[in-house]
């Protein structure tokens, strides 16, 4: 009986480790997606700024 109980505890511990690792992976993926989205947004704003600057230069000349 004690052996079964110890096995059950071991299985639960392994299962909890797997769930914890899964949560960490999800957090890293979410963070990577957020960083990528921010980089894309910044790149879009940079392109928009360059276009506006070119328009302003054309107006001045």
DSSP file (Angstrom, degrees, kcal/mol; ACC not computed):
  #  RESIDUE AA STRUCTURE BP1 BP2  ACC     N-H-->O    O-->H-N    N-H-->O    O-->H-N    TCO  KAPPA ALPHA  PHI   PSI    X-CA   Y-CA   Z-CA
    1    1 A X     >        0   0    0      0, 0.0     4,-2.1     0, 0.0     5,-0.1   0.000 360.0 360.0 360.0 -42.7    0.0    0.0    0.0
    2    2 A X  H  >  +     0   0    0      1,-0.2     4,-2.5     2,-0.2     5,-0.2   0.863 360.0  55.0 -65.7 -34.6    2.8    2.4    0.9
    3    3 A X  H  > S+     0   0    0      2,-0.2     4,-2.5     1,-0.2    -1,-0.2   0.911 108.0  48.6 -64.6 -42.1    4.5    1.6   -2.4
    4    4 A X  H  > S+     0   0    0      1,-0.2     4,-2.6     2,-0.2    -2,-0.2   0.905 111.0  50.7 -63.5 -40.7    1.4    2.5   -4.4
    5    5 A X  H  X S+     0   0    0     -4,-2.1     4,-2.3     2,-0.2    -2,-0.2   0.916 110.8  48.3 -63.2 -43.1    1.1    5.8   -2.4
    6    6 A X  H  X S+     0   0    0     -4,-2.5     4,-2.4     2,-0.2    -2,-0.2   0.894 111.7  50.0 -64.8 -39.9    4.7    6.6   -3.1
    7    7 A X  H  X S+     0   0    0     -4,-2.5     4,-2.8     2,-0.2     5,-0.2   0.917 109.7  51.0 -63.6 -42.4    4.2    5.9   -6.8
    8    8 A X  H  X S+     0   0    0     -4,-2.6     4,-2.4     1,-0.2    -2,-0.2   0.915 110.7  48.7 -61.4 -42.7    1.1    8.1   -6.9
    9    9 A X  H  X S+     0   0    0     -4,-2.3     4,-2.4     2,-0.2    -1,-0.2   0.901 111.6  49.9 -63.5 -40.4    3.1   10.9   -5.3
   10   10 A X  H  X S+     0   0    0     -4,-2.4     4,-2.5     2,-0.2    -2,-0.2   0.925 111.1  48.4 -63.6 -45.3    5.9   10.5   -7.8
   11   11 A X  H  X S+     0   0    0     -4,-2.8     4,-2.6     1,-0.2    -2,-0.2   0.907 112.1  49.6 -62.2 -41.8    3.5   10.5  -10.7
   12   12 A X  H  X S+     0   0    0     -4,-2.4     4,-2.6    -5,-0.2    -1,-0.2   0.900 110.3  50.6 -63.8 -40.5    1.8   13.6   -9.3
   13   13 A X  H  X S+     0   0    0     -4,-2.4     4,-2.1     2,-0.2    -2,-0.2   0.916 112.1  46.4 -64.7 -43.5    5.1   15.3   -8.9
   14   14 A X  H  X S+     0   0    0     -4,-2.5     4,-2.2     2,-0.2    -2,-0.2   0.925 112.6  50.6 -63.7 -43.8    6.2   14.6  -12.5
   15   15 A X  H  X S+     0   0    0     -4,-2.6     4,-2.3     1,-0.2    -2,-0.2   0.910 109.8  49.8 -60.3 -43.8    2.8   15.7  -13.7
   16   16 A X  H  X S+     0   0    0     -4,-2.6     4,-2.5     1,-0.2    -1,-0.2   0.882 109.0  52.6 -64.0 -38.0    3.1   19.0  -11.8
   17   17 A X  H  X S+     0   0    0     -4,-2.1     4,-2.5     2,-0.2    -1,-0.2   0.908 109.2  49.8 -62.5 -41.8    6.6   19.5  -13.3
   18   18 A X  H  X S+     0   0    0     -4,-2.2     4,-2.3     2,-0.2    -2,-0.2   0.904 111.2  48.5 -63.9 -41.6    5.2   19.0  -16.8
   19   19 A X  H  X S+     0   0    0     -4,-2.3     4,-2.2     2,-0.2    -2,-0.2   0.920 111.7  49.9 -64.9 -42.8    2.4   21.5  -16.1
   20   20 A X  H  X S+     0   0    0     -4,-2.5     4,-2.0     1,-0.2    -2,-0.2   0.909 111.3  48.2 -61.9 -42.6    4.9   24.1  -14.7
   21   21 A X  H  X S+     0   0    0     -4,-2.5     4,-2.3     1,-0.2    -1,-0.2   0.891 109.9  53.1 -65.1 -38.9    7.2   23.7  -17.7
   22   22 A X  H  X S+     0   0    0     -4,-2.3     4,-2.4     1,-0.2    -2,-0.2   0.901 108.1  50.3 -62.8 -41.3    4.2   24.1  -20.1
   23   23 A X  H  X S+     0   0    0     -4,-2.2     4,-2.4     2,-0.2    -1,-0.2   0.900 109.9  50.4 -64.4 -40.6    3.2   27.3  -18.3
   24   24 A X  H  X S+     0   0    0     -4,-2.0     4,-2.3     2,-0.2    -2,-0.2   0.900 110.1  50.1 -64.5 -40.2    6.7   28.7  -18.7
   25   25 A X  H  X S+     0   0    0     -4,-2.3     4,-2.6     2,-0.2    -2,-0.2   0.923 110.1  50.6 -63.7 -43.5    6.8   27.8  -22.4
   26   26 A X  H  X S+     0   0    0     -4,-2.4     4,-2.7     1,-0.2    -2,-0.2   0.909 110.1  50.0 -60.6 -42.9    3.4   29.6  -22.9
   27   27 A X  H  X S+     0   0    0     -4,-2.4     4,-2.4     2,-0.2    -1,-0.2   0.910 111.5  48.2 -62.6 -42.5    4.7   32.7  -21.1
   28   28 A X  H  X S+     0   0    0     -4,-2.3     4,-2.6     2,-0.2    -2,-0.2   0.909 112.7  48.2 -65.1 -41.5    7.9   32.7  -23.2
   29   29 A X  H  X S+     0   0    0     -4,-2.6     4,-2.4     2,-0.2    -2,-0.2   0.927 112.1  49.2 -64.7 -44.2    5.8   32.3  -26.4
   30   30 A X  H  X S+     0   0    0     -4,-2.7     4,-2.3     1,-0.2    -2,-0.2   0.910 112.4  48.3 -61.0 -42.0    3.4   35.1  -25.4
   31   31 A X  H  X S+     0   0    0     -4,-2.4     4,-2.5     2,-0.2    -1,-0.2   0.906 110.5  51.0 -65.1 -41.9    6.3   37.4  -24.6
   32   32 A X  H  X S+     0   0    0     -4,-2.6     4,-2.4     1,-0.2    -2,-0.2   0.894 110.7  49.0 -62.9 -40.0    8.0   36.6  -27.9
   33   33 A X  H  X S+     0   0    0     -4,-2.4     4,-2.6     2,-0.2    -1,-0.2   0.915 111.3  49.6 -65.6 -42.7    4.8   37.4  -29.8
   34   34 A X  H  X S+     0   0    0     -4,-2.3     4,-2.0     2,-0.2    -2,-0.2   0.905 112.1  47.8 -63.5 -41.5    4.4   40.7  -27.9
   35   35 A X  H  X S+     0   0    0     -4,-2.5     4,-2.4     2,-0.2    -2,-0.2   0.912 112.3  49.5 -65.6 -42.6    8.0   41.7  -28.6
   36   36 A X  H  X S+     0   0    0     -4,-2.4     4,-2.4     1,-0.2    -2,-0.2   0.915 110.3  50.2 -62.4 -43.3    7.5   40.8  -32.3
   37   37 A X  H  X S+     0   0    0     -4,-2.6     4,-2.3     1,-0.2    -1,-0.2   0.894 110.8  49.8 -63.0 -39.2    4.3   42.8  -32.5
   38   38 A X  H  X S+     0   0    0     -4,-2.0     4,-2.6     2,-0.2    -1,-0.2   0.907 110.0  50.4 -66.0 -41.9    6.0   45.8  -30.9
   39   39 A X  H  X S+     0   0    0     -4,-2.4     4,-2.5     2,-0.2    -2,-0.2   0.910 111.2  48.7 -62.3 -42.0    8.9   45.5  -33.4
   40   40 A X  H  X S+     0   0    0     -4,-2.4     4,-2.3     2,-0.2    -2,-0.2   0.910 111.7  49.8 -63.9 -41.8    6.5   45.4  -36.3
   41   41 A X  H  X S+     0   0    0     -4,-2.3     4,-2.2     2,-0.2    -2,-0.2   0.913 111.7  47.9 -63.8 -43.3    4.6   48.4  -34.9
   42   42 A X  H  X S+     0   0    0     -4,-2.6     4,-2.5     2,-0.2    -2,-0.2   0.908 110.6  51.7 -64.5 -41.9    7.9   50.4  -34.5
   43   43 A X  H  X S+     0   0    0     -4,-2.5     4,-2.2     1,-0.2    -1,-0.2   0.897 109.8  50.2 -61.8 -39.7    9.0   49.5  -38.0
   44   44 A X  H  X S+     0   0    0     -4,-2.3     4,-2.3     2,-0.2    -1,-0.2   0.902 110.9  48.4 -64.4 -41.7    5.6   50.7  -39.3
   45   45 A X  H  X S+     0   0    0     -4,-2.2     4,-2.4     2,-0.2    -2,-0.2   0.876 109.9  52.4 -67.0 -37.2    6.0   54.0  -37.5
   46   46 A X  H  X S+     0   0    0     -4,-2.5     4,-2.3     2,-0.2    -2,-0.2   0.922 110.6  47.7 -63.7 -43.0    9.5   54.4  -38.8
   47   47 A X  H  X S+     0   0    0     -4,-2.2     4,-2.3     1,-0.2    -2,-0.2   0.914 111.9  49.9 -63.6 -42.7    8.3   53.9  -42.3
   48   48 A X  H  X S+     0   0    0     -4,-2.3     4,-2.3     1,-0.2    -1,-0.2   0.895 110.2  50.8 -62.6 -40.8    5.5   56.4  -41.8
   49   49 A X  H  X S+     0   0    0     -4,-2.4     4,-2.6     2,-0.2    -2,-0.2   0.907 109.4  50.3 -64.0 -42.4    7.9   58.9  -40.4
   50   50 A X  H  X S+     0   0    0     -4,-2.3     4,-2.5     2,-0.2    -2,-0.2   0.912 110.7  49.4 -62.7 -42.2   10.2   58.6  -43.4
   51   51 A X  H  X S+     0   0    0     -4,-2.3     4,-2.2     2,-0.2    -2,-0.2   0.920 112.3  47.7 -63.2 -43.1    7.3   59.1  -45.8
   52   52 A X  H  X S+     0   0    0     -4,-2.3     4,-2.4     2,-0.2    -2,-0.2   0.899 111.2  51.2 -64.8 -40.2    6.2   62.2  -43.9
   53   53 A X  H  X S+     0   0    0     -4,-2.6     4,-2.4     1,-0.2    -1,-0.2   0.900 109.3  50.5 -63.6 -41.2    9.7   63.5  -43.8
   54   54 A X  H  X S+     0   0    0     -4,-2.5     4,-2.2     2,-0.2    -1,-0.2   0.903 110.2  50.1 -63.4 -40.4   10.0   63.0  -47.6
   55   55 A X  H  X S+     0   0    0     -4,-2.2     4,-2.1     1,-0.2    -2,-0.2   0.913 110.7  49.5 -63.2 -42.2    6.7   64.8  -48.1
   56   56 A X  H  X S+     0   0    0     -4,-2.4     4,-1.7     1,-0.2    -2,-0.2   0.896 109.9  50.9 -65.3 -39.1    7.9   67.7  -46.0
   57   57 A X  H  X S+     0   0    0     -4,-2.4     4,-1.3     1,-0.2    -1,-0.2   0.904 109.4  51.0 -63.8 -40.8   11.2   67.9  -47.9
   58   58 A X  H  < S+     0   0    0     -4,-2.2    -1,-0.2     1,-0.2    -2,-0.2   0.885 109.0  51.2 -63.9 -38.1    9.3   68.0  -51.2
   59   59 A X  H  < S+     0   0    0     -4,-2.1    -1,-0.2     1,-0.2    -2,-0.2   0.846 109.1  51.1 -67.3 -33.1    7.1   70.8  -49.9
   60   60 A X  H  <        0   0    0     -4,-1.7    -1,-0.2     1,-0.2    -2,-0.2   0.754 360.0 360.0 -76.4 -24.4   10.1   72.9  -48.9
   61   61 A X     <        0   0    0     -4,-1.3    -1,-0.2    -3,-0.2    -2,-0.2   0.472 360.0 360.0 -95.6 360.0   11.8   72.5  -52.3
